[in-house]
Amino acid sequence: MRTYTFKVVVEPDGERWHAYCPALVRRGAATWGYTKEEALKNIDEVVKMVVESLVEHGEPLPTEPSDEVRLSLQPEVAVIV
């Protein structure tokens, strides 16, 4: 098993919050919530579904640069496959 960690972005969008994973957004990893916490919960679920689908279909998983500073204020989602 391997753990993949993806950065996610959560931004206010009117009366809701928009959340997406830049590394997987072209695969549909974007969602929203009425609160920041709801948007984070939703993007966690979406990223896991996208990664599971990629693995199931034998498609490569995108990787983010490993030299980035890991201590950031941006939320992250970890997926174990």
N, CA, C and O atoms as CSV, one atom per row, in Angstrom:
chain,resi,resn,atom,element,x,y,z
A,1,MET,N,N,0.841,-1.184,0.000
A,1,MET,CA,C,0.000,0.000,0.000
A,1,MET,C,C,0.883,1.242,0.000
A,1,MET,O,O,2.013,1.231,0.488
A,2,ARG,N,N,0.339,2.295,-0.554
A,2,ARG,CA,C,1.064,3.556,-0.635
A,2,ARG,C,C,0.106,4.690,-0.289
A,2,ARG,O,O,-1.077,4.642,-0.624
A,3,THR,N,N,0.627,5.700,0.378
A,3,THR,CA,C,-0.173,6.871,0.727
A,3,THR,C,C,0.167,8.016,-0.213
A,3,THR,O,O,1.334,8.363,-0.396
A,4,TYR,N,N,-0.856,8.589,-0.797
A,4,TYR,CA,C,-0.703,9.760,-1.665
A,4,TYR,C,C,-1.327,10.942,-0.948
A,4,TYR,O,O,-2.419,10.837,-0.390
A,5,THR,N,N,-0.633,12.062,-0.968
A,5,THR,CA,C,-1.141,13.270,-0.330
A,5,THR,C,C,-1.314,14.343,-1.397
A,5,THR,O,O,-0.396,14.625,-2.167
A,6,PHE,N,N,-2.494,14.930,-1.430
A,6,PHE,CA,C,-2.808,15.962,-2.415
A,6,PHE,C,C,-3.223,17.250,-1.713
A,6,PHE,O,O,-3.989,17.225,-0.749
A,7,LYS,N,N,-2.720,18.353,-2.198
A,7,LYS,CA,C,-3.153,19.647,-1.695
A,7,LYS,C,C,-4.557,19.933,-2.226
A,7,LYS,O,O,-4.899,19.562,-3.349
A,8,VAL,N,N,-5.347,20.590,-1.411
A,8,VAL,CA,C,-6.663,21.033,-1.850
A,8,VAL,C,C,-6.798,22.519,-1.561
A,8,VAL,O,O,-6.154,23.053,-0.659
A,9,VAL,N,N,-7.629,23.164,-2.325
A,9,VAL,CA,C,-7.892,24.592,-2.167
A,9,VAL,C,C,-9.357,24.750,-1.790
A,9,VAL,O,O,-10.236,24.167,-2.425
A,10,VAL,N,N,-9.613,25.535,-0.761
A,10,VAL,CA,C,-10.979,25.817,-0.326
A,10,VAL,C,C,-11.134,27.328,-0.291
A,10,VAL,O,O,-10.401,28.024,0.412
A,11,GLU,N,N,-12.102,27.830,-1.061
A,11,GLU,CA,C,-12.291,29.279,-1.187
A,11,GLU,C,C,-13.758,29.645,-1.010
A,11,GLU,O,O,-14.643,28.878,-1.390
A,12,PRO,N,N,-14.017,30.812,-0.435
A,12,PRO,CA,C,-15.405,31.260,-0.358
A,12,PRO,C,C,-15.933,31.553,-1.767
A,12,PRO,O,O,-15.207,32.064,-2.620
A,13,ASP,N,N,-17.195,31.222,-1.993
A,13,ASP,CA,C,-17.822,31.427,-3.291
A,13,ASP,C,C,-19.259,31.887,-3.049
A,13,ASP,O,O,-20.194,31.087,-3.069
A,14,GLY,N,N,-19.413,33.174,-2.824
A,14,GLY,CA,C,-20.735,33.698,-2.488
A,14,GLY,C,C,-21.142,33.206,-1.115
A,14,GLY,O,O,-20.438,33.437,-0.132
A,15,GLU,N,N,-22.275,32.530,-1.046
A,15,GLU,CA,C,-22.761,32.004,0.226
A,15,GLU,C,C,-22.296,30.571,0.474
A,15,GLU,O,O,-22.689,29.951,1.462
A,16,ARG,N,N,-21.462,30.045,-0.418
A,16,ARG,CA,C,-20.959,28.679,-0.275
A,16,ARG,C,C,-19.432,28.691,-0.297
A,16,ARG,O,O,-18.803,29.744,-0.408
A,17,TRP,N,N,-18.852,27.496,-0.189
A,17,TRP,CA,C,-17.401,27.324,-0.276
A,17,TRP,C,C,-17.101,26.375,-1.423
A,17,TRP,O,O,-17.741,25.332,-1.557
A,18,HIS,N,N,-16.124,26.737,-2.253
A,18,HIS,CA,C,-15.690,25.926,-3.383
A,18,HIS,C,C,-14.399,25.222,-2.978
A,18,HIS,O,O,-13.498,25.853,-2.427
A,19,ALA,N,N,-14.303,23.922,-3.247
A,19,ALA,CA,C,-13.106,23.156,-2.919
A,19,ALA,C,C,-12.680,22.348,-4.142
A,19,ALA,O,O,-13.509,21.773,-4.847
A,20,TYR,N,N,-11.363,22.317,-4.377
A,20,TYR,CA,C,-10.847,21.515,-5.480
A,20,TYR,C,C,-9.425,21.067,-5.191
A,20,TYR,O,O,-8.729,21.640,-4.353
A,21,CYS,N,N,-9.014,20.036,-5.900
A,21,CYS,CA,C,-7.659,19.502,-5.803
A,21,CYS,C,C,-6.963,19.848,-7.118
A,21,CYS,O,O,-7.304,19.277,-8.155
A,22,PRO,N,N,-5.991,20.775,-7.103
A,22,PRO,CA,C,-5.347,21.189,-8.354
A,22,PRO,C,C,-4.762,20.033,-9.172
A,22,PRO,O,O,-4.831,20.054,-10.401
A,23,ALA,N,N,-4.192,19.035,-8.513
A,23,ALA,CA,C,-3.572,17.925,-9.231
A,23,ALA,C,C,-4.598,17.014,-9.903
A,23,ALA,O,O,-4.260,16.288,-10.838
A,24,LEU,N,N,-5.846,17.043,-9.436
A,24,LEU,CA,C,-6.873,16.140,-9.955
A,24,LEU,C,C,-8.099,16.860,-10.508
A,24,LEU,O,O,-9.087,16.215,-10.861
A,25,VAL,N,N,-8.048,18.178,-10.587
A,25,VAL,CA,C,-9.237,18.934,-10.999
A,25,VAL,C,C,-9.676,18.555,-12.413
A,25,VAL,O,O,-10.873,18.564,-12.701
A,26,ARG,N,N,-8.736,18.222,-13.302
A,26,ARG,CA,C,-9.119,17.814,-14.665
A,26,ARG,C,C,-9.824,16.461,-14.681
A,26,ARG,O,O,-10.448,16.089,-15.675
A,27,ARG,N,N,-9.720,15.734,-13.577
A,27,ARG,CA,C,-10.396,14.437,-13.441
A,27,ARG,C,C,-11.702,14.572,-12.674
A,27,ARG,O,O,-12.360,13.573,-12.382
A,28,GLY,N,N,-12.082,15.809,-12.347
A,28,GLY,CA,C,-13.360,16.034,-11.682
A,28,GLY,C,C,-13.279,16.244,-10.190
A,28,GLY,O,O,-14.304,16.199,-9.511
A,29,ALA,N,N,-12.087,16.474,-9.657
A,29,ALA,CA,C,-11.934,16.632,-8.210
A,29,ALA,C,C,-12.230,18.070,-7.787
A,29,ALA,O,O,-11.332,18.841,-7.452
A,30,ALA,N,N,-13.511,18.399,-7.814
A,30,ALA,CA,C,-13.985,19.711,-7.383
A,30,ALA,C,C,-15.376,19.525,-6.786
A,30,ALA,O,O,-16.146,18.675,-7.233
A,31,THR,N,N,-15.686,20.323,-5.782
A,31,THR,CA,C,-16.976,20.213,-5.115
A,31,THR,C,C,-17.248,21.510,-4.363
A,31,THR,O,O,-16.546,22.503,-4.555
A,32,TRP,N,N,-18.253,21.500,-3.517
A,32,TRP,CA,C,-18.590,22.688,-2.734
A,32,TRP,C,C,-19.278,22.252,-1.450
A,32,TRP,O,O,-19.593,21.077,-1.261
A,33,GLY,N,N,-19.503,23.220,-0.573
A,33,GLY,CA,C,-20.242,22.985,0.660
A,33,GLY,C,C,-20.775,24.308,1.178
A,33,GLY,O,O,-20.300,25.373,0.783
A,34,TYR,N,N,-21.752,24.244,2.055
A,34,TYR,CA,C,-22.302,25.468,2.638
A,34,TYR,C,C,-21.367,26.064,3.680
A,34,TYR,O,O,-21.430,27.260,3.966
A,35,THR,N,N,-20.493,25.225,4.251
A,35,THR,CA,C,-19.485,25.706,5.204
A,35,THR,C,C,-18.121,25.225,4.719
A,35,THR,O,O,-18.031,24.329,3.879
A,36,LYS,N,N,-17.064,25.827,5.256
A,36,LYS,CA,C,-15.713,25.409,4.891
A,36,LYS,C,C,-15.495,23.944,5.285
A,36,LYS,O,O,-14.890,23.176,4.537
A,37,GLU,N,N,-15.989,23.572,6.453
A,37,GLU,CA,C,-15.830,22.198,6.931
A,37,GLU,C,C,-16.545,21.203,6.017
A,37,GLU,O,O,-16.020,20.127,5.729
A,38,GLU,N,N,-17.743,21.569,5.564
A,38,GLU,CA,C,-18.486,20.695,4.661
A,38,GLU,C,C,-17.753,20.556,3.328
A,38,GLU,O,O,-17.679,19.460,2.772
A,39,ALA,N,N,-17.214,21.652,2.817
A,39,ALA,CA,C,-16.463,21.605,1.562
A,39,ALA,C,C,-15.224,20.723,1.711
A,39,ALA,O,O,-14.893,19.970,0.795
A,40,LEU,N,N,-14.532,20.808,2.855
A,40,LEU,CA,C,-13.363,19.956,3.096
A,40,LEU,C,C,-13.756,18.479,3.167
A,40,LEU,O,O,-13.061,17.627,2.614
A,41,LYS,N,N,-14.849,18.178,3.833
A,41,LYS,CA,C,-15.329,16.790,3.913
A,41,LYS,C,C,-15.677,16.276,2.523
A,41,LYS,O,O,-15.341,15.146,2.169
A,42,ASN,N,N,-16.349,17.109,1.738
A,42,ASN,CA,C,-16.756,16.710,0.395
A,42,ASN,C,C,-15.555,16.489,-0.523
A,42,ASN,O,O,-15.534,15.522,-1.284
A,43,ILE,N,N,-14.550,17.377,-0.462
A,43,ILE,CA,C,-13.394,17.214,-1.349
A,43,ILE,C,C,-12.587,15.989,-0.943
A,43,ILE,O,O,-11.988,15.334,-1.796
A,44,ASP,N,N,-12.565,15.672,0.342
A,44,ASP,CA,C,-11.893,14.451,0.796
A,44,ASP,C,C,-12.528,13.234,0.120
A,44,ASP,O,O,-11.823,12.369,-0.397
A,45,GLU,N,N,-13.843,13.173,0.127
A,45,GLU,CA,C,-14.558,12.054,-0.490
A,45,GLU,C,C,-14.342,12.020,-2.002
A,45,GLU,O,O,-14.138,10.949,-2.574
A,46,VAL,N,N,-14.385,13.173,-2.646
A,46,VAL,CA,C,-14.229,13.238,-4.100
A,46,VAL,C,C,-12.824,12.802,-4.509
A,46,VAL,O,O,-12.669,12.031,-5.456
A,47,VAL,N,N,-11.800,13.285,-3.808
A,47,VAL,CA,C,-10.425,12.908,-4.146
A,47,VAL,C,C,-10.245,11.400,-3.991
A,47,VAL,O,O,-9.627,10.759,-4.841
A,48,LYS,N,N,-10.774,10.840,-2.928
A,48,LYS,CA,C,-10.664,9.386,-2.736
A,48,LYS,C,C,-11.343,8.632,-3.878
A,48,LYS,O,O,-10.797,7.642,-4.365
A,49,MET,N,N,-12.517,9.080,-4.313
A,49,MET,CA,C,-13.215,8.416,-5.417
A,49,MET,C,C,-12.416,8.522,-6.717
A,49,MET,O,O,-12.313,7.548,-7.462
A,50,VAL,N,N,-11.853,9.694,-6.992
A,50,VAL,CA,C,-11.076,9.886,-8.217
A,50,VAL,C,C,-9.840,8.990,-8.202
A,50,VAL,O,O,-9.543,8.332,-9.199
A,51,VAL,N,N,-9.119,8.958,-7.084
A,51,VAL,CA,C,-7.915,8.132,-6.988
A,51,VAL,C,C,-8.275,6.648,-7.121
A,51,VAL,O,O,-7.590,5.909,-7.829
A,52,GLU,N,N,-9.320,6.218,-6.461
A,52,GLU,CA,C,-9.745,4.815,-6.570
A,52,GLU,C,C,-10.081,4.456,-8.013
A,52,GLU,O,O,-9.755,3.361,-8.471
A,53,SER,N,N,-10.725,5.363,-8.724
A,53,SER,CA,C,-11.066,5.119,-10.123
A,53,SER,C,C,-9.810,5.028,-10.985
A,53,SER,O,O,-9.712,4.155,-11.847
A,54,LEU,N,N,-8.855,5.921,-10.759
A,54,LEU,CA,C,-7.609,5.883,-11.523
A,54,LEU,C,C,-6.879,4.563,-11.296
A,54,LEU,O,O,-6.396,3.947,-12.246
A,55,VAL,N,N,-6.798,4.132,-10.046
A,55,VAL,CA,C,-6.125,2.875,-9.714
A,55,VAL,C,C,-6.863,1.699,-10.355
A,55,VAL,O,O,-6.243,0.811,-10.941
A,56,GLU,N,N,-8.184,1.701,-10.238
A,56,GLU,CA,C,-8.996,0.618,-10.787
A,56,GLU,C,C,-8.798,0.470,-12.292
A,56,GLU,O,O,-8.802,-0.644,-12.814
A,57,HIS,N,N,-8.626,1.591,-12.989
A,57,HIS,CA,C,-8.467,1.562,-14.442
A,57,HIS,C,C,-7.008,1.515,-14.882
A,57,HIS,O,O,-6.719,1.592,-16.076
A,58,GLY,N,N,-6.085,1.388,-13.928
A,58,GLY,CA,C,-4.667,1.282,-14.258
A,58,GLY,C,C,-4.056,2.557,-14.802
A,58,GLY,O,O,-3.038,2.520,-15.494
A,59,GLU,N,N,-4.673,3.680,-14.492
A,59,GLU,CA,C,-4.151,4.966,-14.966
A,59,GLU,C,C,-3.158,5.522,-13.949
A,59,GLU,O,O,-3.299,5.284,-12.749
A,60,PRO,N,N,-2.158,6.259,-14.422
A,60,PRO,CA,C,-1.155,6.792,-13.493
A,60,PRO,C,C,-1.747,7.879,-12.602
A,60,PRO,O,O,-2.610,8.650,-13.021
A,61,LEU,N,N,-1.269,7.919,-11.384
A,61,LEU,CA,C,-1.680,8.973,-10.454
A,61,LEU,C,C,-0.740,10.153,-10.603
A,61,LEU,O,O,0.477,9.973,-10.656
A,62,PRO,N,N,-1.284,11.356,-10.670
A,62,PRO,CA,C,-0.407,12.517,-10.741
A,62,PRO,C,C,0.340,12.679,-9.418
A,62,PRO,O,O,-0.170,12.341,-8.350
A,63,THR,N,N,1.532,13.191,-9.515
A,63,THR,CA,C,2.304,13.455,-8.298
A,63,THR,C,C,2.571,14.943,-8.213
A,63,THR,O,O,2.715,15.634,-9.222
A,64,GLU,N,N,2.630,15.405,-7.005
A,64,GLU,CA,C,2.944,16.806,-6.782
A,64,GLU,C,C,4.429,16.911,-6.490
A,64,GLU,O,O,5.023,15.945,-6.009
A,65,PRO,N,N,5.044,18.045,-6.762
A,65,PRO,CA,C,6.475,18.188,-6.506
A,65,PRO,C,C,6.821,17.844,-5.061
A,65,PRO,O,O,6.190,18.341,-4.128
A,66,SER,N,N,7.825,16.994,-4.884
A,66,SER,CA,C,8.194,16.559,-3.538
A,66,SER,C,C,9.060,17.570,-2.810
A,66,SER,O,O,9.246,17.461,-1.598
A,67,ASP,N,N,9.595,18.558,-3.528
A,67,ASP,CA,C,10.455,19.535,-2.875
A,67,ASP,C,C,9.669,20.699,-2.273
A,67,ASP,O,O,10.262,21.622,-1.715
A,68,GLU,N,N,8.338,20.661,-2.381
A,68,GLU,CA,C,7.517,21.706,-1.773
A,68,GLU,C,C,7.611,21.625,-0.256
A,68,GLU,O,O,7.782,20.543,0.305
A,69,VAL,N,N,7.503,22.734,0.383
A,69,VAL,CA,C,7.464,22.742,1.836
A,69,VAL,C,C,6.145,22.126,2.273
A,69,VAL,O,O,5.083,22.579,1.847
A,70,ARG,N,N,6.194,21.115,3.103
A,70,ARG,CA,C,4.998,20.390,3.507
A,70,ARG,C,C,4.250,21.100,4.634
A,70,ARG,O,O,3.089,20.785,4.896
A,71,LEU,N,N,4.889,22.038,5.291
A,71,LEU,CA,C,4.213,22.771,6.356
A,71,LEU,C,C,3.538,23.986,5.740
A,71,LEU,O,O,4.176,25.016,5.522
A,72,SER,N,N,2.275,23.865,5.467
A,72,SER,CA,C,1.547,24.972,4.864
A,72,SER,C,C,0.183,25.072,5.521
A,72,SER,O,O,-0.240,24.175,6.250
A,73,LEU,N,N,-0.483,26.154,5.255
A,73,LEU,CA,C,-1.824,26.344,5.781
A,73,LEU,C,C,-2.881,25.741,4.875
A,73,LEU,O,O,-4.059,25.697,5.227
A,74,GLN,N,N,-2.454,25.275,3.702
A,74,GLN,CA,C,-3.407,24.666,2.789
A,74,GLN,C,C,-3.773,23.286,3.297
A,74,GLN,O,O,-2.905,22.539,3.746
A,75,PRO,N,N,-5.044,22.941,3.231
A,75,PRO,CA,C,-5.442,21.592,3.621
A,75,PRO,C,C,-4.912,20.562,2.641
A,75,PRO,O,O,-4.624,20.876,1.486
A,76,GLU,N,N,-4.787,19.336,3.109
A,76,GLU,CA,C,-4.358,18.234,2.263
A,76,GLU,C,C,-5.295,17.055,2.483
A,76,GLU,O,O,-5.955,16.939,3.516
A,77,VAL,N,N,-5.331,16.191,1.486
A,77,VAL,CA,C,-6.108,14.971,1.559
A,77,VAL,C,C,-5.134,13.812,1.351
A,77,VAL,O,O,-4.345,13.832,0.407
A,78,ALA,N,N,-5.182,12.815,2.212
A,78,ALA,CA,C,-4.338,11.631,2.065
A,78,ALA,C,C,-5.212,10.463,1.635
A,78,ALA,O,O,-6.294,10.243,2.178
A,79,VAL,N,N,-4.712,9.707,0.633
A,79,VAL,CA,C,-5.414,8.547,0.111
A,79,VAL,C,C,-4.467,7.372,0.149
A,79,VAL,O,O,-3.344,7.469,-0.347
A,80,ILE,N,N,-4.895,6.257,0.730
A,80,ILE,CA,C,-4.074,5.058,0.796
A,80,ILE,C,C,-4.621,4.041,-0.183
A,80,ILE,O,O,-5.776,3.627,-0.078
A,81,VAL,N,N,-3.778,3.631,-1.152
A,81,VAL,CA,C,-4.178,2.621,-2.136
A,81,VAL,C,C,-3.102,1.567,-2.242
A,81,VAL,O,O,-3.240,0.621,-3.017
